[in-house]
C-alpha cells in the first residue's frame, strides 16, 4: 500500500504537469479573448513608479474581472497566461504578468530570467517586488536580490533593500551583509538611512559594531536618528517583537543617557518605542518577547527616559515621546506627577510635554 501511495502521488504530479502544459499550449494557440484580452488591453496603461496606473480604464476592467473570478479562477490558466505575456512589448503587461506568476512558486526562475533580461527599470523593480519574500527559499531568487542591491538604478536598489529586510529574508546567506554594506556606502543618502533603520529588523549581530560607530556622534543627525531606529529594532521590533539583542539594548540606554542632550540627541523618533497603545502592540507577542528578553529592565529604561523628560536641552518632541513610553512601561501616576514637579530633576516646563504627562495622569 505504501508503494501504491507513492505511485499515486507521482501520477497526480504528472497529471498536474500535463494539465499545466496543455493550458499553456492552448493559451499560446488561441486568439486573444476573455482574460487574455483584458491583459493585453493594459498596453494602453502607463506606470506610476513600478505599478500600473490604477485609474487606467483597462486596469480598472481587469481588477473588476479578477475580483469576480477569485477564488474560483483557474491558477493553471493564470500561470500559462503570465508565462506567455512576460515578454510582451508593453511594460504594463509585463508588470501584470509577473504579478500573476508571483503566487506560483514554480515560476520564480522564469521571473528571475525575465528580470535579468528586462530593459525597463520600472518593470524590473516590479519583478523584484513579486519575488521579495522568496530569497531565502529559492537560491536563484536570493542571488538576484543580492545582486540587485548594486544595480545603478536607485529605485531597484530600494526595492531590493525592502526585500532583504523582510523577516523571511533573515536566513538568506549574505543578506544582512548586503544590507549593512548599503548602510555604510550606498551612493544615495536616503537609502543609507533606510538600510540603517530597517537593517535592525534582521536582528543580526554584525550590525552592532556599525551602530556603535554610526551613533557615536551627530555629524549627520538624520543618519544618527535612522541608525538609532535600527538599534531599537534590533532588540524591540514592533509589532512583531521578533528580535532580542541585549547589546543593542545596552547601546540604546547609553545613547539616551548621553549628555549634553540637544535638539537632535536623543532623536524623538525612538523615544516612543515603548508606547504600546500608539503602536497597537499585540499583548501576546509582547509578553512572549519579555520572556525571551530577560535582560530587559523596565525600571532601568524609565530612569533613562525620566532624565530626558526633565532635560530642557532635549527637544520637546523627544521629551513628550519619552512621557508616552513611560506610560507604556507602567509608570504610576505618582511617578508621572513627580516628573511634573521636578522630582529627580528640573520640571518639564514646556506646555506640550506637560500636556502629555497631564493626559496620562488623568486617565
N, C-alpha and C positions, 0 to 999 in steps of 0.2 A: 504494500500500500504506500510505503514511503517513496518507493521509486515512481509509482504512478503519480503521486503528488508532484514530484519534481517535473515529471513529463508534462503534466497539465500546465504547470507554470510556464514552461518553455513554449508549449503550444499557444498559450494565451499571449505571450510576448510576441510570438511570430504573427498571430492574427492581428495584434495591435499595430505591429510594424507594417504589415501588409495593408491594413486599413489606412494608415497614415500615408503610405506611398501611393495608394490608389487615390486618396483625396488630393494629394499634391499633383498627380498626373491629370486628374480631372480638372483641377483649377487651371493648370497650365494650358489645357486644350480648349476649355470652354470660353466663349466670348464673355466680356465683362458684363456682369449683371448682379443684381442684389447687393450683397455686402461688398463685393469687389468693386462694383461701380461707385459705391459711396466712398470707398477708399481712394479710388482714382480721382474722384472729384476734388480731393484735397489738393490736387495740383493748383487749384485756384487760391489756396491759402498761403499766407506768409507765416513767418515765425516771429515770436516775441521771445528773445533770448533763445533757449533751446526748446521752447514749447510752441505748439501750433496756436495761432491766434484764435482765442476761444469764441470770438464774435463772428468768425468767418462762417457764412451760411452753410458751407459744405461740412465744416466741423460740427456745427450745431445739429445738422441732419444725421451725421454719423453717431454723435453722442446719444441722440434720441433712439436711434436704431439699436445701439449696443445696450442701452438701458432696457429696451423691450425684450431683447434676446436673453439677457442674463437672468438666472444662471443656466438657462436651457440651451445656450449656444453650443455648437459642436467645437470642442477645443482643437480637434484634429484639423478642421477646416481653417481655424484661426492660425494655426501653425503653418499650414500649407500656404495660406494667403500671405502671411508675414514673410515667409521664406521667398516667395515669388516676388514680393514687392520691395525687398531690401535694396535692390539695385535700380529702383525706379529713378527716373531723371529728376523728379520733383523732391526737394528737401522735405516738405511736409509729409509726403507719402512715406519716405524712408524713416522719418521720425515715428510715424504711427506704426509702421511695420515692425520696428524694433520694440515698440511698446507692446504690440500683440505677442511677440516672441518672448517678452520678458517674463511671462508667467510659466514658460516651458523650460524646465531645467536642461532638457536635451538640446536646446537651441543656443546655449551660451556660446559655444565655439563659433557658431555661424555669426552671432552678433559681434564677437571679437574680430573675426576675419573682416566683416563689413566695416567695422570701426577703423581698423588699420588701413583700409583702402579709402576711407572717407575723405573727400576733399573739402567739405563744408564743416568748419569747426563747430557750428551750432548743432549739426546732426551728430557729430562725434560726441559732443557733450551730452546730448540726449541718450546716446547709446551707453555712455558711462553710467548715466543715472539708472538705466534699465538693468545694469549689471551690478549696481552698487553693493548689494548685500551678499554677493556670491564669491568675493575674493578669497576667503579662507576655504571655501568648499571646492572651488574649481581652480587648479593651478594656472591654467591659461588666463582666466579672468584675473586672478591675483597678479600675475606678471604684467598684464595690460594696465591694471590700475596703478601699479608701481611705476611703470614707465610713463604713465600719463602725468605724474607729478612733475615731470621735467619737460613737458610739452611747451613750446614757445607761447602758446595762447593762454592768457591768464584765466579765462573762464573754464578752460579744460582743466587746468591745474586746480582751480577751486572745486570743480565737481569731483575730481579725484580725491582731493583732501576730504571732502564731505563723506565720500565712500569709505576712506581709510579710517575715519574716526567714528564709524558706526560700531556698536557693540559686537556685531557679527564679524568685524574685521580684526578683533583683538588677537586672534590666533594666526593671522596671516604672517608668515615669516617675512621679516623685513619691513612690515607695515609701520610699526611705531618709529623705526629708524628713519623712514622716509618723511614721516610727519615731523619728526624732530629736525631733520635737515631743512624742511620748509620753514620751520620756525626760526631757524638760525640764518638762513641765507636765501630764501626766495626773493626774486627781484622786486616783488610787489609788497609794499609795506602792509597793506591790509591783509594780504594772505599770510604774512609772517605773524601778524597779530592773531588771525583766526587759527592758525596752526598752534600757536602758544596757548590760546584759550581752550580749544577743543582737544588738543593732544592730551590734556589731563584726564579726559574721559576714558582713555585707554588704560589708565592705572599702571602704566609701565614704569618700572623703577629707573630706567635710563633717563627719564625726564628730570629727575631730582637735581642732579648737578647743574643742568641747564637752567632750571628755575632758580636755583641759588644765585647764579650769575645774573640772570635777567631781571631779578628783583632786588639786586644789591644796591641799585642807585636809581635816580629819577632822570637820567639823561634823556630818555624817551618816555614821558608819562603815559602815553597811550599804550605802548608796548608793555610797560610795567603793569598797568591795570589789566591788560589781557592775560599776561602771564600769572598774575595773582588769581584770575578766574580759573586758570589751568591748575594752579596749586589747590584751590578749593575742590575742583572737580576730581582731583586725584584721591582725596580722602572722603568727600561728601558729595557725591554726584547725584544731584536731584534731577528728576523724581525717582530714578531707578535705585539709587543708593547701592550701586554695584561696584564701588571702589572703596578701598580702606587702607590707604597708605599712611602709616604713622610718621615717616619722615616728612611727608607733605604737611601733615597736621602741625608738626613741630615748627616747620618753616613758616606756616601761616601765623602761628602765635608770635614768633619772633618779629615778623614784619609788622603785625598790628601793634605790637608793643614798642616798636622803634620810635625814638624821638630825635629831633623835634618833628612833630607832625606838620603837614602842610595841606593845602587845598587838594593836592593830588595823592597824598600819602597819609593814611591808607586809602585806597580807592573806594569810593562809595559803592561800586558795583559788587563788591564781595562782602559788604558789611551786613547785608540782609540774608546771608546764606542760611541762617537758622530760623528765618521767619517762615515757618511751615505752612501757615494759613495762606500767605500770599502765593506760595509755590504749589498749592494744592497737593501736598505730600500725601502719599499712601501710608497710613499709620502702620500697616503690617510690614511694609518694606522698611520703614524707618526703624521699627522695633527689631527686625532681623539685622539691620546694619549695626545697631547698638550692641547686639550680642556678639558681632564679629569685631567691631572696633572697641575692644575692651580698654584700650589706652585713652579713649575719648573721655574728657572730664568736663562736664557742663559748667561746673563752678569755675574751673580754670579759664574757660572761654568767657564766661560772664565777667570775670575780673578784668580781662583784656579789653572787652567791649566797654565796660564802665569807664575805663581810663580814656577811651576815645570820646565817649559821650560828654565828659566833663572837660575836654581839652578844646579850648576856643580856637586853637590853631588849625584843627582839623576842619574839613568842610562841613557845612550844616547837613548836606546830604549823607555823608558818612556817619555823622553823629545820630541823625534821625534813623537811618537804616540800622545802626547798632542797637538803638532802642527797640526796634521791631524784633531783632534777633534775641534780645534779652527776654522778650515775652515768649518767643518760641522755645527758649531754653528753660522756661519755667520760672522766671523771676517772679517773686512775690510782689504784691502791691507795696509792701513796706520797703522792699529793695528799690523799686522804681521811685517811690516817694523820696527816699534818701538821695537819689540822684538829682531830683528836682531841687532839693535844698542844699545840694553841695556836699552830701555825705561822701567822704573819701576823696574829695577834690573840690573844684570850684563848681558852682551851679551852671547848668547849660542855659544861659540867658537868651539864646536865640529862640524866638517865639515858635519857629517851625519845629525845633527839637522839643521844646516844652509841650507843644500840641501833641506830638507823638506819645510822649510819656503820659500826658493827661488822659488821652483816649484809652491807653492801656490800663491806667489806674481806675478809670470809670467803668470798665467792663466787668 
